[in-house]
Amino acid sequence: MSTKNLLLRHSARRPGATCLGVALLCALSLLRAAPERRKSEPPQKPSAPPLTHPTSLTPSPVPRAQAEKHRQRIGALKQSRPEAFPAAPERMAPSPEIEARMEAERQEGLALPIILRGNPNRREIALTFDDGPHPLFTPRLLDLLRALRVKATFFLVGKKVDNAPYLVARILQEGHDVGNHTYDHVNLTRIPPDMVETEIRLGNDAILRACGMLPVFFRPPGGQYDIETVRAAQKLRMTTVFWTDDPADYLSPGENIIETRLLTHVRNGAVILVHDGIEQTFRILPDLVARLRRAGYRFVTLSEMAQHLEATPFARR
């Protein structure tokens, strides 16, 4: 006797079991249909691997005692060296200055994992936002980028991540990249060298707590760096990222000035530096994106741009 007839007879003998019999029949039907559906459905493409290091390369979080000692030292430095913690950058390192330093380092035989620009043969732009996330501003910015169909890269400050961790998850879910912008947004060249690596690691830890992923990109605040700074990031399997175009939007010079500065100098492989939280930048984005697209540019994340740089030491996926 078939399973179906057996269940029906059992249900007829015991009226209270009718619902059970029907439920079991439905379950059997689904189990029998599943292989047929699997045969007819096209195979699913595997999802892209997250931008994390392999487990064997993932550094352990900063120990609690070390993190607390670091915070105490940061607090003391804010009193003794306030210039290391400017409310706004007093001076962003100009791209030509960074490029000259990189060339001098290459001449000395130093192969440091740094990205200044993308592939000059590709008409693509990486739009990067520093200093977030901001609970009120960043959601508006993400809404706008989604409407514009632009993928960007966000360099996040660790202490701000701890205040709004849910925004990190949203940034990633909407297809953007996240990078490390230190934990305390400190000028790394103005603190003791032994604190630099911990400052970067604490930024990584905050991002890891927020979204379960470690960033592979690092940007020092203000572009202020020395070889030890880049090596500290390299030790953590991270690539240090600078920029080709900085319109100094953090000074709020005016919407027309910001947009003109960007449109005048942008070129293939441009890495644009702007800031999360600047209203003037927010307002020019629709027109800026439209004009750059008309000029033939496409917007990419840093991870995509880095994949097109054959000679750049890029942190491994």
Secondary structure, 3 states (H helix, E strand, C coil): CCHHHHHHHHHHHCHHHHHHHHHHHHHHHHHHHHHHHHHHCCCCCCCCCCCCCCHHHCCCCCCHHHHHHHHHHHHHHHHHCHHHCCCCCCCCCCHHHHHHHHHHHHHCCCCCCEECCCCCCCCEEEEEEEEECCCCHHHHHHHHHHHHCCCCEEEECHHHHHHCHHHHHHHHHCCCEEEECCCCCCCHHHCCHHHHHHHHHHHHHHHHHHHCCCCCEECCHHHCCCHHHHHHHHHCCCEEECCCECCCHHHCCCHHHHHHHHHHHCCCCEEEEEECCCHHHHHHHHHHHHHHHHCCCEEECHHHHHHCCCCCCCCCC
